[in-house]
């Protein structure tokens, strides 16, 4: 099989449409299909901060659950929205407030449908996705080689949040270790979560969160070709949201 792993969309639906078009997909029955049978893989964080989070939920649900034409793994923002829908006491900030505002503006019946669709999407999703036919693993914030094959709480925290130290920068962002530098496995790890200005390859890892919601680009990584394709963002550019590596 051939795959197109799509970085953090964060409600930027227009850019997602543009990316599918750039990759040669055709729109059919409100979803995208590729004439060559390629399979899209959503890397998590489909909602929050961007302008169309509710439509993104509906779109990804249709692609993944209803039509079985794509894969999806959850990100930390997905996990938080799921806990919000469960009725847990989560803080409605750091982007969740934009999704909640969209959601609460819907009629009651439509709210129930969107909630049900998202929870079904999340419940059926693997914590990370193994793609043995292209020797790759898709995990929202990455995964250590020693964690592959495990699904315990420690692995879940890493996959959703990255290799956090427990410390925070002045602007509230968590300090994360650069785990990719210490990954020496043969399988490719495709991840996002930490916005970078251009796709970042380290060993057999690639970060494809190119900060679409912060005004840069939306990026996909194509397998087995190991090539990236990006489209420009329509959102305002916010330089301080990006991680800059030496």
C-alpha positions as CSV (number, residue, x, y, z in Angstrom):
1,X,0.0,0.0,0.0
2,X,0.9,3.6,-0.4
3,X,0.1,6.2,2.3
4,X,-0.1,10.0,2.8
5,X,0.4,10.9,6.4
6,X,-1.1,14.4,7.1
7,X,0.3,16.6,9.8
8,X,-1.7,18.5,12.5
9,X,-4.7,20.1,10.7
10,X,-6.2,22.0,13.8
11,X,-9.4,22.9,12.0
12,X,-7.7,24.3,8.9
13,X,-10.1,22.6,6.5
14,X,-9.5,24.8,3.5
15,X,-5.8,24.0,3.6
16,X,-6.6,20.3,3.9
17,X,-8.8,20.5,0.7
18,X,-5.8,22.2,-1.0
19,X,-3.4,19.5,0.2
20,X,-5.6,16.7,-1.1
21,X,-5.9,18.4,-4.5
22,X,-2.1,18.9,-4.6
23,X,-1.7,15.2,-3.9
24,X,-4.0,14.2,-6.8
25,X,-7.0,13.2,-4.8
26,X,-10.6,13.6,-6.2
27,X,-13.6,14.6,-4.1
28,X,-16.4,12.1,-4.2
29,X,-19.4,11.8,-1.8
30,X,-18.0,14.5,0.5
31,X,-14.7,12.6,0.9
32,X,-11.4,12.4,-1.0
33,X,-10.2,9.3,-2.8
34,X,-7.0,8.8,-4.7
35,X,-7.1,7.2,-8.2
36,X,-4.0,5.3,-7.4
37,X,-5.5,3.9,-4.2
38,X,-3.3,5.8,-1.7
39,X,-4.5,6.0,1.9
40,X,-4.5,9.2,3.9
41,X,-3.4,8.9,7.6
42,X,-4.4,11.8,10.0
43,X,-1.8,12.4,12.6
44,X,-4.0,13.7,15.3
45,X,-5.0,17.2,16.5
46,X,-7.6,17.6,13.9
47,X,-9.4,20.3,16.0
48,X,-8.7,23.4,18.1
49,X,-7.4,26.9,17.2
50,X,-8.4,26.8,13.5
51,X,-11.6,28.0,12.0
52,X,-13.4,24.7,11.1
53,X,-13.0,22.2,14.0
54,X,-16.6,20.8,13.9
55,X,-16.4,20.3,10.1
56,X,-13.1,18.6,10.5
57,X,-14.6,16.1,13.0
58,X,-17.4,15.4,10.5
59,X,-15.0,15.1,7.6
60,X,-12.5,12.8,9.3
61,X,-15.3,10.7,10.7
62,X,-16.7,10.2,7.2
63,X,-13.3,9.4,5.7
64,X,-12.2,7.0,8.5
65,X,-15.3,5.4,10.1
66,X,-18.1,5.7,7.6
67,X,-16.2,5.0,4.4
68,X,-13.0,3.3,5.6
69,X,-10.9,5.4,3.2
70,X,-8.4,6.8,5.8
71,X,-6.7,6.1,9.1
72,X,-6.5,8.3,12.2
73,X,-4.5,8.4,15.4
74,X,-5.3,10.8,18.2
75,X,-3.3,13.7,19.4
76,X,-3.3,15.5,22.8
77,X,-5.9,17.9,21.6
78,X,-8.1,15.0,20.5
79,X,-7.6,13.4,23.9
80,X,-8.7,16.6,25.7
81,X,-11.8,17.0,23.5
82,X,-12.7,13.4,24.2
83,X,-12.4,14.0,28.0
84,X,-14.5,17.1,27.6
85,X,-17.2,15.2,25.8
86,X,-17.1,12.6,28.6
87,X,-17.9,15.4,31.1
88,X,-14.5,15.4,32.8
89,X,-13.3,18.6,34.4
90,X,-10.9,19.8,31.7
91,X,-9.7,23.4,31.3
92,X,-11.3,24.9,28.2
93,X,-8.3,26.8,26.9
94,X,-5.1,26.3,24.8
95,X,-7.3,26.0,21.7
96,X,-10.2,23.8,23.1
97,X,-12.2,27.0,23.6
98,X,-12.5,27.5,19.8
99,X,-13.9,24.0,19.3
100,X,-16.3,24.3,22.2
101,X,-17.5,27.7,20.9
102,X,-18.3,26.1,17.5
103,X,-19.9,23.1,19.1
104,X,-22.1,25.1,21.4
105,X,-23.4,27.2,18.5
106,X,-24.9,24.1,16.9
107,X,-28.5,23.0,17.4
108,X,-28.9,20.4,20.1
109,X,-29.5,17.5,17.7
110,X,-26.4,18.4,15.7
111,X,-24.3,18.7,18.9
112,X,-25.3,15.2,19.8
113,X,-24.3,13.9,16.4
114,X,-20.9,15.6,16.4
115,X,-20.2,14.4,19.9
116,X,-21.1,10.9,19.0
117,X,-19.1,10.9,15.8
118,X,-16.0,12.2,17.5
119,X,-16.2,9.7,20.4
120,X,-16.6,6.8,17.9
121,X,-13.7,8.1,15.9
122,X,-11.5,8.3,19.0
123,X,-12.7,5.0,20.4
124,X,-11.8,3.0,17.3
125,X,-8.4,4.7,16.9
126,X,-5.1,2.9,17.8
127,X,-2.8,4.9,20.1
128,X,-0.2,4.7,17.3
129,X,-0.4,3.1,13.9
130,X,2.0,0.5,12.6
131,X,2.3,0.3,8.8
132,X,4.6,-2.8,8.3
133,X,4.2,-2.8,4.6
134,X,6.1,0.6,4.4
135,X,8.2,-0.1,7.6
136,X,6.7,2.9,9.4
137,X,4.9,3.9,12.5
138,X,2.6,7.0,12.8
139,X,2.4,8.5,16.4
140,X,1.2,12.0,17.1
141,X,4.2,13.2,19.2
142,X,6.5,10.3,18.3
143,X,7.4,7.1,20.1
144,X,10.6,5.6,21.6
145,X,11.8,2.4,19.9
146,X,11.5,0.6,23.3
147,X,7.8,1.6,23.5
148,X,6.7,0.0,20.2
149,X,4.3,-2.8,20.9
150,X,3.2,-1.4,24.2
151,X,0.0,0.5,25.0
152,X,0.3,1.4,28.7
153,X,-0.1,4.8,30.3
154,X,3.5,5.7,30.0
155,X,3.5,5.1,26.3
156,X,0.2,6.9,25.9
157,X,1.6,10.0,27.6
158,X,4.7,10.0,25.3
159,X,2.7,9.4,22.1
160,X,0.3,12.3,23.0
161,X,2.6,14.8,24.6
162,X,6.1,13.9,23.6
163,X,9.2,13.5,25.8
164,X,8.2,16.2,28.4
165,X,10.6,17.1,31.2
166,X,8.0,18.6,33.6
167,X,9.4,22.1,33.1
168,X,7.8,24.9,31.2
169,X,8.9,27.9,29.1
170,X,7.9,31.4,30.1
171,X,5.0,31.4,27.6
172,X,3.6,28.2,29.2
173,X,4.8,25.7,26.6
174,X,6.2,22.5,28.1
175,X,9.9,21.8,27.7
176,X,10.4,18.6,25.7
177,X,13.5,16.5,25.1
178,X,14.6,16.0,21.5
179,X,13.8,12.2,21.6
180,X,14.4,11.8,17.8
181,X,18.2,12.3,18.3
182,X,18.3,9.1,20.3
183,X,16.1,7.0,18.0
184,X,18.2,4.5,16.0
185,X,15.5,2.1,14.8
186,X,15.0,1.0,11.2
187,X,11.3,1.8,11.1
188,X,10.3,5.3,10.1
189,X,8.5,7.3,12.9
190,X,6.2,9.9,11.4
191,X,5.0,12.5,14.0
192,X,3.9,16.0,14.5
193,X,2.8,17.9,17.7
194,X,5.7,20.3,17.8
195,X,5.4,23.0,15.1
196,X,8.5,23.4,13.0
197,X,9.0,25.7,10.0
198,X,9.8,22.9,7.6
199,X,9.6,19.1,7.9
200,X,12.4,17.9,10.2
201,X,14.2,14.6,9.5
202,X,16.4,13.1,12.2
203,X,17.6,9.5,11.6
204,X,14.5,7.6,10.6
205,X,12.1,10.1,12.1
206,X,10.2,13.1,10.5
207,X,8.2,15.8,12.2
208,X,5.5,17.0,9.7
209,X,3.7,19.5,11.9
210,X,4.6,22.6,9.9
211,X,2.3,24.8,11.9
212,X,-0.6,25.3,9.5
213,X,-2.8,26.9,12.2
214,X,0.1,29.3,13.0
215,X,0.3,30.6,9.5
216,X,3.0,28.4,7.9
217,X,2.1,25.2,5.9
218,X,0.2,22.0,6.0
219,X,2.4,19.0,5.2
220,X,2.0,15.4,4.2
221,X,4.7,12.7,4.1
222,X,4.2,10.2,1.3
223,X,5.2,6.5,1.8
224,X,7.0,4.5,0.5
225,X,8.4,7.5,-1.6
226,X,9.6,9.3,1.6
227,X,8.7,12.6,0.0
228,X,6.9,15.6,1.6
229,X,4.3,17.8,0.0
230,X,3.1,21.1,1.5
231,X,0.5,23.8,0.9
232,X,0.5,27.3,2.3
233,X,-1.6,28.3,5.3
234,X,-4.4,30.9,5.2
235,X,-3.9,31.7,8.9
236,X,-2.0,34.7,10.4
237,X,1.7,33.9,10.9
238,X,2.8,33.6,14.6
239,X,6.6,33.1,14.7
240,X,6.9,32.4,18.4
241,X,4.7,29.3,18.2
242,X,7.5,27.4,16.3
243,X,10.3,25.3,17.7
244,X,13.7,26.3,16.3
245,X,16.4,23.6,16.5
246,X,20.1,24.2,16.2
